[in-house]
Amino acid sequence: MTTDSAREAPLGRRERHKRLAKQRLYDSALELFTDRGYEATTIEDIAERADVARGTFFNHFRRKEDLVSMWGEKRRQYLTEEIISTRPDTSFVAELENCMTALGKMNDSAWTQTRTMLLAWVKAGRPLLEEPYAADIFARIIETGIERGEVAATVDSHRVGNLLRDSYLGTLYRWTHFEHPPAPLAAELILVLHLILEGVLPRTTVAA
């Protein structure tokens, strides 16, 4: 039987160099975006910081906006890895909390960069062009809750997924007004999560 590791051929020197050059361009771009701003940074600036020829940039990216897409993709990979590490017997509420915690930590860990790149992400039109990845993750968690009987069968998991994504992005946009977050983003996201799950109307008591 052929294992996964056996099927994966080792990268050749040329491919390794290509990947390293792409990563160096990406890292250099994020440094410059954070220092100077996204719009003030040119492709020439990025190539110079990465110590490569200008033409090398176009071997890896068609335009500057592609760096924003790569930023988004790396965040999706991070979130996927965090969700995979969740225990399968965890309740749907705990899974949602883990997801919100991962989203919060991801942004808090590089706050200045997050503020810069979020603005670039919006200006590049990515909220409209990219698939609502976080919404899909939330929806799958809700679907699991329905299957376990933890969530009412009448709940539309995709609608709830979109609601949670919208709440996450809205909170993140609001938080980025601060040069330094007033509190951990994860804590705020979990508070918002429970507000959605528990509602705002007072609970009525049933007379005996």
N, C-alpha and C positions, 0 to 999 in steps of 0.2 A: 504494500500500500504506500502511496506517495503522500508524504506529509506536506502541510502548508509551507513549512520552512524549506523543504526540498524543492518545492515548485518555484520558490522565489529565487531567481538568479541574482547573484551579487551584482551591484552596480559597477559598471566600468569606470575608469578614470575620467573619461569625457563627461559621462552623465553626472558623476559626483561633482565635477567642477561646475557644470551647468546649474546644479541645484544650489551649490554654495554661492555662486554669483547671484542667483535669483534671491536667495535669502539675504545676502549682503545688500542688495538694492532695496529690498523691502525694509530691512532694519534701518538703513540710512534714511529712507523716505520718512519713516515714522519719527525718527529723531528730528529731522528737519521740519516736518509738519508741526511737531510739538513746540519746537523752538521759534519758528518763524510764522507758522500758520500754513494751512493747506494751499490757499490761493497764492501766497507770496513765494512758494517753493516751486522752482522750475525743474523740468527733467534734467537740464544741464547741472543744476545744483545736486540733484540726487546722484547722478553718474559720478560727479566729482567727489562727493562724500564717500561713495562706494569704491572709488579709485578704479573706475572702469571707463571705457570709451562710451560716448553718447550712444553710438549704434548698438552697444551691448544691451542698453536698456530695452530697445525695441526687439531684441531677441527673446525677451521674456514677457514684456508688457506692450500692448498696443498703444496705450495712453495712460495718463496719470491716474485716471479714475479706476483703472484695473487694480491699483494698489489698495483702493478702498474696498473693492470686492474681495481681495485676498485677506484683508483685515477681518471682514465679515466671515469668511470661510474658516479662518483660524478660530474665531470665537465659536462658531458652530461645532467645530471639532472638539474644542474644550468642553462645551456643554454636553456633547454626546458622551464623552469619556466620563464625565461626572455622573451622568444619569445611569450609564451602564454599571457603575460601581455600586448602585443602590441595591439593597437586598430584595429579592423577589417577593418576600413575605411582608414587605413594608406596606402599611396602609396607604390609601391614595392621598390622604391629607399629608402624611409624612413625606411621600414622594413629591408632592407639590411644594412642600417646604424645602426639601432638598434642592429642587430645581430653582426656586427663588434664591436660596442661599448661594448656589453656584453662580447665578446671574449677578448677584450682589458682589460676591468676592471677585469675580472676573473684572468688574468695573472698578471696584475700590482699589485693586492691586496696582493699577496704573491710572490714577484719576486724571491727571493732566492730559495724558494721551487719550483717554476716553473722551474727555470734553472736546478735544480737537478733532478726533476722528469721527465722533458722532455728528458734529457739524458738517464735516466733509461728506459723510454718509448721506445726510439729508440733502445737501446741495447736489450730490451726484444722482439724486432721485432713487436711491436704493430702497427706501421704504415702500415705494410703489412698484419697483421692478423685481425685487427679490421675493422668493417664496417665503411665506410667514413661518419660518422654521420653528421658532419657539412655540407658536400657536399649535403646530402639529404635535410637538412633544407634550404640551399640556393636554391636548385632546386625547392622545393615547393613554395618558394617565387617568383621565376621566373615564374613558372606555373601560379600562381595567377595573375602575371602581364600580361601574355599572355591572360588569360581569360578576364581581364578587358580592353584589348586593349592597355595597356601601353608598352607592349613588342611585337616585331614583331612575327607573328605566325610561321615564319620559324625558329625561334631560338630553338636550342636543349637545353632544360632546364637542363638536366642531365650533358651535357658537360659544360655548364656555371657553374653549381654547383660545379663540380670538379675543374674548373679553379679558382673559388673563394676560395675553400678550399686550393688548392695548393698555392695560393697567401697568404692566412692567415698563413699557416704553414711556408712558405718560409720567410715571414716577422718575424714570431716568432723565427725561428731558427737564423736569422740574429740578432735580438734584444738580444738574450740570450748570445751573445758574450760580452755584456756589463755587468759589475757587477751591475751597476745601469742604468736603461734605460735612454737614452739621451732625450727622450720625451715620453709622454703617448703613449702606444702602440695603444690605440683606435684611436687616432688622425692619426697615421701613416696608420692604416688599412683603415680608411675612405678615406685618400688620394689615397691609392692604389686602393680602390674600384672605385672611380671616374675616375681614370686613365683607368681602364678596361672598364667602362661604356661609357666613352667619346672617348676613342681611342687616338692614338698618331699622326695620319695623320692630316694635316691641312684641315680645312673645305673649300670646294669649293663653290664659289658663282655662282648662275645661272644668266646668262645674261638676262636682261629684253627684 
